[in-house]
Amino acid sequence: MRRFLPIFILLISIGFTTIIAASNVGGDSIVGVWMDATNQTKIRVYKSNDKYYAKLLWVENESHPGKPLSPAHQKWINMTVMHDFKWNGKEWADGYIYQPKTDKTYTAFITPINANKMEVTGYVMFRFLSESALFHRVGN
């Protein structure tokens, strides 16, 4: 029995740490600057009238990495690409995302992973017909 006590205490500690970390995620915690997992897109999430939006700050030039976007693609910068998200207690939902590269709009929800990581999921009609992208916080 004494051998299991340290393991039990460790598991309880991890559980409390997870609960404390999760309690720091939600609502306005999404506000800030985020980069996608491929480091090709940077967005700034902001709040307006109790809803959350994001503007595109930077996009990697896929044709010529490290060089400015072509004039045709410069219009993407500062474009609002996430609209109308509302925090429901576990995720930001009821919003939509716009992908300028494909000129398509998707219904979407955003799931917090921790205070510095989130998963953005866009779908058409049904959540099981979805695609997700991970984003990590890069600053304000």
C-alpha positions in Angstrom: 0.0 0.0 0.0 2.8 2.4 0.8 4.3 1.9 -2.7 1.1 3.2 -4.3 0.8 6.3 -2.1 3.5 8.4 -3.9 2.0 7.4 -7.3 -1.5 8.4 -6.0 -0.2 11.8 -4.8 1.6 12.3 -8.1 -1.6 11.6 -10.1 -3.6 13.9 -7.9 -1.0 16.7 -8.3 -1.1 16.3 -12.1 -4.9 16.4 -12.0 -5.0 19.7 -10.0 -2.3 21.2 -12.3 -4.4 20.3 -15.3 -7.6 21.8 -13.8 -5.7 25.0 -12.9 -4.2 25.3 -16.4 -7.5 24.6 -18.0 -9.2 27.3 -15.9 -6.9 29.9 -17.4 -8.3 29.1 -20.9 -11.5 30.5 -22.2 -13.3 33.7 -23.1 -10.8 36.4 -23.7 -7.8 34.1 -23.5 -8.0 33.8 -27.3 -7.2 37.5 -27.8 -3.6 38.0 -29.1 -1.3 37.0 -32.0 -1.2 33.5 -33.3 0.8 31.5 -35.9 -0.3 28.4 -37.6 1.7 25.1 -37.1 3.4 25.4 -40.5 4.5 29.0 -39.7 2.9 30.3 -42.9 0.0 32.4 -41.4 -0.1 34.9 -38.6 -3.4 36.3 -37.3 -4.4 38.8 -34.6 -7.5 37.7 -32.6 -9.6 40.5 -31.1 -12.9 41.0 -29.3 -15.7 43.3 -30.5 -19.2 43.3 -29.0 -18.8 40.0 -27.1 -17.7 38.2 -30.3 -14.2 37.2 -31.4 -12.6 38.0 -34.8 -9.2 37.7 -36.4 -7.4 39.7 -39.0 -4.6 38.3 -41.2 -1.3 39.9 -40.3 1.2 37.9 -42.4 1.2 35.1 -45.0 4.3 33.3 -46.3 4.9 33.8 -50.0 4.7 30.1 -51.1 6.1 30.8 -54.6 9.0 32.8 -53.3 9.6 32.2 -49.5 11.0 35.2 -47.7 9.9 37.7 -50.4 6.8 40.0 -50.2 3.5 38.7 -51.5 2.5 39.6 -55.0 0.4 42.7 -55.4 -2.7 40.5 -56.1 -2.2 38.8 -52.7 -1.3 41.9 -50.7 -5.0 42.6 -50.3 -5.1 39.6 -47.9 -3.1 41.5 -45.2 -5.4 43.0 -42.6 -8.4 41.0 -44.0 -10.8 39.7 -41.4 -10.6 35.9 -41.7 -12.4 34.8 -38.6 -15.9 36.1 -37.7 -18.5 36.0 -35.0 -17.1 33.4 -32.6 -18.7 33.2 -29.1 -17.3 31.5 -26.1 -19.7 28.8 -24.8 -17.7 27.6 -21.8 -15.7 25.0 -23.6 -14.9 26.3 -27.1 -15.4 29.4 -29.3 -18.3 28.4 -31.6 -20.9 29.7 -34.0 -18.3 31.5 -36.1 -16.9 31.1 -39.6 -13.5 31.3 -41.2 -12.5 32.6 -44.6 -9.6 31.2 -46.5 -8.3 33.8 -48.9 -6.1 31.3 -50.8 -9.1 29.3 -51.8 -11.8 32.1 -51.6 -13.9 29.7 -49.4 -15.8 30.3 -46.2 -16.5 27.6 -43.6 -18.5 27.3 -40.4 -16.0 26.8 -37.6 -15.3 26.3 -34.0 -12.1 26.8 -32.0 -11.0 24.4 -29.3 -8.4 25.6 -26.7 -5.6 23.1 -26.1 -3.9 25.2 -23.5 -3.3 28.9 -22.9 -0.8 29.0 -25.9 -2.3 26.5 -28.3 -5.6 26.2 -30.1 -7.2 24.1 -32.8 -9.3 25.8 -35.4 -11.8 23.5 -37.1 -13.7 24.4 -40.2 -16.5 22.3 -41.7 -19.2 22.2 -44.3 -22.7 21.3 -43.0 -21.5 18.6 -40.4 -18.7 18.7 -37.9 -17.5 15.3 -39.0 -16.8 16.7 -42.5 -14.1 19.0 -41.1 -10.5 20.0 -41.3 -8.4 21.4 -38.5 -5.4 23.6 -38.1 -3.3 24.1 -35.0 -2.2 27.6 -33.9 0.3 28.7 -31.3 0.5 32.0 -29.5 3.4 34.2 -30.7 2.9 37.4 -28.8 0.6 40.5 -28.7 
